[in-house]
Amino acid sequence: MSSIIFPPKKNVHLRKSLSGWVQALSDELTKCGCFRTARAYRTTLKSFLNFCGKKDLFPGEITEKLIIAYERSLKERKLSLNTISFYMRNLRAICNKGNKQGLFNFLRKIRLHVYIPK
């Protein structure tokens, strides 16, 4: 199985938002048996949207500054480094896969410093 899974290009209009993209990506991962990754992406989406105080986000609303503020808020909540790393790695993967598909050309490939648990 490929390490990079992309949903088919059908129903592209449903994937123009972050929620739509994560749902399509999660559905495809689930079909391939990657249940935990699909769940991790949905959990990360929920956390990120809660931070933003919105039900969904669109490409123009997601900036590197917003992502850095999200990471800062996770740290301010005194979450463990493993938990912060979980959210940030998954958010980075979601955005990078969207960029590769041409769905979210709003950010260059996200390269954030992420804690790697030992």
Helices and strands as residue ranges (DSSP letters): G 12-15, H 18-31, H 35-52, G 59-61, H 64-76, H 81-100
